[in-house]
């Protein structure tokens, strides 16, 4: 279990609450049923309106995904592929057919099984690469769409917060005959903005970014598997394969880091 996301969310909300209390505030002042209804209900409603029910139904499983321990250990994958390479060179490529139904595959991405089946079937390298690259791209697009659900919600939440605050201020201004109640009423009105901003920046957007990170890691692993199985099909020496895959991993990681930095610079410039 990866506790970084739930721990980070709890830490974020906890620090905000603690700072409020240390400043002399009371936690009860941060609770408002109407503000919660407007912000959380409105955010969920707007997000549902932006996606299909099939996509919305995936939200619980996506939330669980960010706290589930990642199984794709690149070092373990490389060692497994190196072992398969040695077996294929010693006993022939068809000896890997038994591996396609092995329980060992349960530890890895499902693409491993697809790649091994194509390799054993003797699929031409160009066709092999085209089929697997299409599967990787499709998987990446689905993951990107899933992360987008939370990103969209993170965009709606602050806006709904402002709407809630405006509604609260309208209510306050319609009751100016009671000046002694203006202060508390205005404070309650701004709770909606607090809900919108805090939920966006401490829940919706962090989960979106976490899903994007997991998607990028998944794609890297899938490309590693594809390159490894293609090399096995081509009769690559186990030692050479190991060096090749480790080099591939380093180059892709550097490329990923560079792209992330460029994306951040572009977002800051925008």
C-alpha positions in Angstrom: 0.0 0.0 0.0 1.3 3.4 -1.0 0.3 5.8 1.8 1.9 8.9 0.4 -1.3 10.2 -1.2 -3.8 9.7 1.8 -1.1 10.8 4.2 -0.4 13.9 2.2 -4.1 14.8 2.0 -4.6 14.3 5.7 -1.4 16.3 6.4 -2.6 19.2 4.2 -6.0 19.5 5.8 -4.6 18.9 9.2 -2.1 21.8 8.9 -4.8 24.1 7.7 -7.0 23.2 10.6 -4.2 23.5 13.1 -3.2 26.9 11.8 -6.8 28.1 12.1 -7.0 26.9 15.7 -3.6 28.4 16.6 -4.8 31.7 15.2 -7.7 31.7 17.7 -10.4 30.2 15.5 -12.8 27.4 16.3 -13.1 24.4 14.0 -16.9 24.6 14.2 -16.7 27.9 12.3 -15.3 25.9 9.3 -18.4 23.8 8.9 -21.4 24.8 6.8 -24.0 22.4 5.4 -25.1 24.8 2.7 -21.6 25.6 1.5 -20.7 21.8 1.4 -23.9 21.1 -0.6 -23.1 23.8 -3.1 -19.4 23.0 -3.5 -19.2 19.3 -3.3 -22.6 18.6 -4.8 -22.0 21.1 -7.5 -18.5 19.8 -8.3 -19.8 16.2 -8.6 -22.7 17.3 -10.7 -20.6 19.3 -13.1 -18.0 16.5 -13.4 -20.8 14.0 -14.1 -22.2 16.3 -16.8 -18.7 16.4 -18.4 -18.2 12.6 -18.6 -20.1 9.4 -19.3 -21.5 7.3 -16.4 -19.1 4.5 -17.4 -16.2 7.0 -16.7 -17.8 8.3 -13.5 -18.2 4.7 -12.2 -14.5 4.2 -12.4 -13.8 7.0 -9.8 -13.8 4.7 -6.7 -11.4 2.2 -8.4 -9.2 5.1 -9.5 -9.0 6.5 -5.9 -8.0 3.0 -4.7 -5.4 2.8 -7.5 -3.4 5.8 -6.1 -3.0 4.1 -2.8 -2.4 0.6 -4.1 1.2 -0.6 -4.1 2.8 -0.5 -7.5 3.7 -4.0 -8.7 5.8 -3.0 -11.8 9.3 -3.4 -10.5 11.6 -2.6 -13.4 14.6 -4.5 -12.0 12.4 -7.6 -11.5 11.1 -7.3 -15.1 14.5 -7.0 -16.5 15.8 -10.1 -14.7 12.7 -12.0 -15.8 13.3 -11.1 -19.4 17.0 -12.0 -19.1 16.0 -15.4 -17.8 13.6 -15.9 -20.7 16.3 -14.8 -23.1 18.7 -17.5 -21.8 15.9 -20.1 -22.0 15.0 -19.2 -25.5 18.6 -19.4 -26.7 19.2 -22.7 -25.0 15.9 -24.5 -25.8 14.4 -22.4 -28.6 11.7 -19.7 -28.8 8.9 -22.3 -28.6 10.1 -23.2 -25.1 8.6 -20.0 -23.9 5.1 -21.1 -24.8 4.7 -22.6 -21.3 5.5 -19.1 -19.8 2.4 -17.6 -21.5 0.2 -19.5 -19.0 2.6 -19.3 -16.0 1.6 -17.7 -12.7 4.8 -15.7 -12.9 3.0 -13.4 -15.3 0.5 -12.3 -12.6 3.3 -10.2 -11.1 3.8 -8.1 -14.2 1.8 -5.9 -16.6 -0.8 -7.9 -18.7 1.2 -6.7 -21.8 3.9 -9.2 -20.9 1.6 -12.1 -21.8 0.6 -10.4 -25.1 4.3 -9.9 -26.0 5.3 -13.4 -25.2 2.4 -14.9 -27.2 3.4 -12.7 -30.3 7.0 -13.7 -29.9 6.2 -17.5 -29.6 3.9 -17.2 -32.6 6.8 -15.9 -34.7 5.1 -12.6 -35.5 7.3 -10.4 -37.7 9.2 -7.7 -35.7 7.6 -4.8 -37.5 4.1 -6.2 -37.1 4.9 -7.1 -33.4 6.0 -3.6 -32.7 3.0 -2.0 -34.4 0.5 -4.1 -32.5 2.1 -3.6 -29.1 2.7 0.2 -29.6 -1.0 0.6 -30.5 -1.9 -1.3 -27.3 0.4 0.9 -25.2 -0.9 4.1 -26.8 -4.5 3.0 -26.2 -3.8 2.2 -22.6 -2.1 5.6 -22.1 -5.0 7.4 -23.6 -7.4 5.7 -21.2 -5.2 6.5 -18.2 -5.0 10.1 -19.4 -8.8 10.3 -19.6 -9.1 8.9 -16.1 -6.7 11.4 -14.7 -8.6 14.1 -16.5 -11.8 13.3 -14.5 -10.1 14.5 -11.3 -8.4 17.4 -13.1 -11.8 18.6 -14.4 -13.3 18.3 -10.8 -10.3 20.3 -9.5 -11.2 23.1 -12.0 -14.9 23.2 -11.1 -14.5 23.2 -7.3 -13.0 26.7 -6.9 -15.6 28.1 -9.2 -18.4 26.5 -7.3 -16.8 27.9 -4.1 -17.1 31.4 -5.6 -20.7 30.8 -6.6 -21.5 29.7 -3.0 -19.8 32.8 -1.6 -21.7 35.1 -4.0 -25.0 33.4 -3.0 -24.1 33.8 0.7 -23.3 37.5 0.2 -26.5 38.1 -1.6 -28.3 36.6 1.4 -26.3 38.9 3.7 -27.0 42.0 1.8 -30.7 41.3 1.7 -30.7 41.4 5.6 -28.8 44.7 6.3 -31.5 45.5 8.9 -29.6 43.4 11.4 -26.0 44.8 11.5 -24.9 42.7 14.5 -25.3 39.5 12.3 -23.4 40.8 9.3 -20.0 39.7 10.5 -20.9 36.0 11.2 -23.0 35.8 8.0 -20.2 37.1 5.8 -17.7 34.6 7.4 -20.1 31.8 6.7 -20.4 33.0 3.1 -16.7 32.7 2.5 -16.6 29.1 3.8 -17.8 28.0 0.3 -14.6 29.5 -1.2 -12.5 27.7 1.4 -14.2 24.4 0.5 -13.7 24.9 -3.2 -10.0 25.9 -3.0 -9.0 23.3 -0.4 -10.8 20.4 -2.1 -9.3 21.3 -5.5 -5.7 21.7 -4.2 -5.7 19.0 -1.5 -7.8 16.3 -3.1 -8.9 16.5 -6.8 -5.7 17.8 -8.3 -3.2 15.7 -6.2 -5.0 12.6 -7.3 -5.0 13.7 -10.9 -1.2 14.3 -10.8 -0.7 11.0 -9.0 -2.6 9.1 -11.7 -0.6 10.9 -14.4 2.6 9.8 -12.8 1.4 6.2 -12.5 0.4 6.3 -16.1 3.8 7.5 -17.2 5.5 4.8 -15.2 3.2 2.2 -16.6 4.0 3.3 -20.1 7.7 3.1 -19.4 7.3 -0.5 -18.1 5.2 -1.5 -21.1 7.9 -0.1 -23.5 10.5 -2.0 -21.5 8.6 -5.2 -21.9 8.1 -4.6 -25.6 11.8 -4.0 -26.3 12.8 -6.9 -24.1 10.6 -9.5 -25.8 11.5 -8.2 -29.3 15.2 -8.7 -28.4 14.4 -12.2 -27.1 12.6 -13.0 -30.4 15.7 -11.7 -32.2 18.0 -14.1 -30.3 19.7 -11.4 -28.1 22.4 -12.6 -25.7 21.1 -12.5 -22.1 24.0 -10.3 -20.9 23.7 -7.9 -23.9 19.9 -7.8 -23.3 20.4 -6.8 -19.6 22.7 -4.0 -20.5 20.4 -2.9 -23.4 17.3 -2.8 -21.2 19.1 -0.9 -18.3 20.4 1.6 -20.8 16.9 2.0 -22.3 15.5 2.6 -18.8 18.0 5.3 -18.1 17.4 7.1 -21.4 13.6 7.0 -21.1 13.8 8.2 -17.5 16.0 11.2 -18.6 13.6 11.9 -21.4 10.6 11.7 -19.1 12.3 14.1 -16.6 13.1 16.6 -19.4 9.5 16.5 -20.8 8.1 17.0 -17.3 10.3 20.1 -16.8 9.3 21.5 -20.2 5.6 20.9 -19.3 6.0 22.7 -16.0 7.8 25.7 -17.7 5.0 25.9 -20.3 2.3 25.8 -17.5 4.1 28.6 -15.6 4.4 30.7 -18.7 0.7 30.3 -19.4 
